[in-house]
Amino acid sequence: MAEPTTQSATPTTGEAGSPPPFRHRHLLGIADLDPVEITALLDYSERMVEVSRQPNKKRATLKGRTQINLFFENSTRTQASFELAGKRLSADVMNMAVKSSSISKGETLIDTAATLNAMQPDVIVIRHSAAGAVELLSQKVGCSVINAGDGAHEHPTQALLDALTIRRHKNRLNGLTVAICGDIANSRVARSNLILLGQMQARTRVIAPATMLPPGIELLATEVFTDMEEGLKGADVVMMLRIQNERAHGKLIPSVREYYQFYGLDEKKLALAAPDAIVMHPGPMNRGVEIDPLVADCPASVIEEQVEMGVAVRMAVMETLLSQGNQ
């Protein structure tokens, strides 16, 4: 596996330059961004990687700013990543306990938005099970809103961190062949990645059984496969997805054993990809279902690096959104 490379100059201790110009108040989806904006966010994220690797990881850029994390769905990685990102930028971070709040007692999202808005936050990070809920909340508050996943719609910071991880290993995004395998129909990660990679001129393949392919997927992906071995041939990047049982309507697969046989990434199937292919997974992983433990932990795997890039990307996004001129 090639060593990751950095495309930005290393900042001096405690510094990372200025956030890039950004015309958006919120980050609701990758579909709202153009290639120049995507590149600028990735470049600035590179600088945040260096900040996070210093002994003193604190920046004072968001000192005095308030960040509210509002997660209507369970989350470990994403919520922890946003919390850590905010704290490294010196923001005051509040994780709202949805299950013990008025929301669990029947309060509407609009009422919740009004309540939070009255607290004068600077940014709200929201995850919700309904597609479009994040955009609705953004229309009701006076601060920036970041989409941490809305239903099967979008998960923009995941796509950005995936792109950053790929770029650090491959030095580019354009011209690469990226295979996304698994439950495409119910995956907001797949949708955001397909939009971003398409914007950046990568060749995208989706691989899944027919029950996991949404109508119109050929409008987002360059190629569509139901045969995993055919779809993996020559791929530069293999991105595995878990089965989204919580969003599925009806049974998606006959059995886990059969699914793993045909669509689980093992060493034999991975050998069909390019010799220097990298393996990705947004987490949480189901070892022995969509990915073999030996592959998850092999030298080609960059899954742990994705977690590190997640903190850097979220630092970069929050600094950019809250920089002068965006409030």
N, C-alpha and C positions, 0 to 999 in steps of 0.2 A: 504494500500500500504506500502510495506516495506521501511524503511528509506534507502536512498542511502549510500553505503559504499565506502570507499576509500581503494585501495589496495597498495598504496605507502605511504612511510613515509612523513609526513608534512615537507616541507623545511623551513629553517629559513628565516626570513624576507629578501626579495630581492634575495633569492637564490633558485635554483632548480636543482642543480647538473649539470652534463654534458649531452649533447644529446647522444643518443645511437649510436653505430656504424651503419653505413648505407652504403650499396654498390651502391646505386643509386644516380645519379646526379639530376634526375627529379622525380616528382611524377605524372605519366601519367595515372595510373590505378591500382586498387587493384590486378588485374590479374598478375602484375609484382612482387607482394610481397608474401613472404612465411609466415607461422604462427609465426615464431620467430620474424620477422620484424614487423608484425602487433602487436604482443604483446608488443614489445619494444616501438613502437609509442604510444600505449594506455597507457603504464606505464608512459612514459614521459609526456603525456597529463594530467595525474592525477596531476603531479607536477605543470603544467601550470594552472590548476584549482585553486590550492592554491595560486599561484602568483596573479591570477586575483581577488581573494577574499580579498587580503590585501588592506589596505588604500592606500599604494603606489604601484601601479600596474606596474610601469615602470621597465624594465630591459635594461641594456646597451649592450646586447649581439649582436645586429645588428646595433649598432651606426656606422654611416658612410656608411652603406649599402643602396642600392637603390632598392625599390620594385615598379614595374609597374603593375597596375591592368588594364587588357585589356578585357573588357566585350563587346562582339558583341551582346549579348542578354541582355534584361532587367533583372535586379536583384536588390533586396533590401537586403535581408538577407545575401546572400553569399558575395556580394561585401562589405557590411558594416562590416561583420565579418572579412574578410581578411584585410580590412583597419585598423580596430581596433587592430587586432593581430599584424600587422606590427608596428603600432605606440606604442603599449605596449612593443615591443622589441627595440624601439628607431630607427627603420629604417626610411629613407626618403621615403615617400609613395606618388606616383603619380597615380591618377585615370585618365586614358585616356578617353576623351570624344569622343567615336567612331563616333557618329552621326554628330559631327561638324569637324571631321578630314578628312584627305585625303582619308581615307578608304571609306567614304561615297561617294567620288567622283570617285571611280573606281580603287583605288590602290589595288594591289593584296596582299594576305597575305604574300607572300614571300618578296615583297617590304617593307611591314610594318615591317617584322622581321628584314630586313637589316637596316631600319631606327632606330628601337629600339635598335638593337645591337650596333649601332654606339654611342649610349648614355651611353654605359657601365653600364647597370643595373646588379644587382646581382641576381635578381629573377623576373620572369614575371609570373603573375597569369592570366590565360586566360580562358574565356568562349566563346564557339563558337557553332553555330547551326549545323555545319557539323561534323560528326564523323570522327576522324582522323586528324582534323585541328590542334589540340594541338600538336600531335606528329610531324606533318610537321614543325610547328614553332620551336619545340625543336631541330630539326636537322639544323636549320638555325641561331641559336643564340649561344653565348658563355657562357650564364648564365644558372642557374637552371630554370626549367619551372614547374609550378603546374597546373594541370588540374582542373578547376573550373566547369567542365561540358562541354562535347562535344557531341552535338546531343543526340541521344538515346544510346550512347555508355557507358560512365562511368562518375561518379562523386565521386572520391575516398575519398575526405575529408568528404563528407556527410556520406558515409558508416562508416568511422572511428568514427565520432562523434556519430552516431547511436549506434555503437558497444560499445563505451565508456559509453553512457547513459544506455544501457542494462546491462553492466557489473557492473555498480555502484549500480543498483537495484537488480540484481540477483546473484552477486558475481562470475559469470562465463558466458561463452558463450557456451561451449561444452554441449551437451545434451539438450539444450533448444529447444522448439518448437516455431518457429517464423512464423507467418502468415502475408504475404504481400498482401494487397488487393487493387485492382483498375486497373489502366491502365498500366499493366505490359509491354505491347508491345512497348510503347513509352517512358518508364521511364528509364533513366540512373541511377536513385537512386536505383530502383529495381535491376538492373543488378549488380551494385557494391556491394549492400548488399548481394545478393545471392552468389556472389563470395567470399566475406569475410566470411560470416557465414558458407559457405561450407568448407572453409579452416580451420575454427575454430571448426569444428565438431558439429555445430548446425543442427537441423532438420528444413528444410525450407519448407513452403507451399506457393504457390501462388494461389490467389483466384480472379477470374475475369470472365466476360462473354467471350464467345469464340472469339468475335471480338477484345478483348483486350489481347489475349494470343499470343505471337509470336511463329513461328515455332521453334521446338527444345527446348522449355522451360524446358522440362523434363530432359534435360542434365544439367541444372543449379539447378533446384528445386528438393527437395526430393519428394514432392507430388504436384499434380496439381488438383485444384477444380474449377468447375463452379457454385457450390452450396455454398453460403457463410456460411450458417448455419452448413453444414457438415465440411467445412474447418476451422471454428473457434473452434470446439470442443476441449477443453483441451489446447488451445494455451497459452503459457507463455507470448508472446509478440504479439500485434496486431498493424501492421504498415499500415496506410492508405495512399493512393496516390490519387492525383487529376487527373482529366481527362486532358491529354495533347493535347488539341485541336489544338495548334499551330504546332504540329508534326504529327498529324493524317492525313491520306489520306482517305478521305471519312468520312461519319457519323458513329460514333462508337456505339451510343445508340439511341433507338427510341425516348426517352424523358428523361429529368432530373428526372421527377416524378417517372417514372418506374425504372430508375437506382437507385434512393434513396430507393425505396421500396425493391429491391432485394439485393443491394450491399452497401447501406449506413449503416454506423455503428451507431446503436442506442443502447439504454440500453438493449433491449430484446436480440439482437444478441450478445452483449458483455457478457451477462450472460452465454453464452455457453462456453466462454473461461475459463481458470483456474481462481479460485477465486482471486488470487493475480496477475492476468495479468496486464501488463502496456500497455497503448495506446500511439502510436507515430504517428507523421506526419511531413514530411520534410518541409512543408509550400511551398507556401501559401495555407491556408485552404479555401475550399469552404463549409462553414457551410450550412447544409441542402441539400448538394449534395452527398459528400462522407462521411460526418460525422455530427452527430447530435450535436447541440451546447451544450446540456447537457453532452454529452460524452466528447467533446473537453475540457470542463472545470471541469470534474469530478476528484475526488482524484486519480484515476488510470492514469490520463493523465500526461505524462512527456514531453509534447510538448515544454513548455517554457524552461525546463532544456536542451533540445536538442540545443536550441539557445545558451545557456551559454557554453555548451560543444563544440560548433562549434568554438568559439573564442579560447578556450584552445587547441583544436586539431590543428588549423591552426598556432598557435604560436609554437607548438611542431614540426610540419612539417617544418616550415620555419627555425627554429633554427637547426634542424637536417640536412636539406639539405645544409645549409650555414656554418655548423661547419667545423672545420679544416679537410682537407682531402677530402672534397666533392666538392671543387672548383678547 
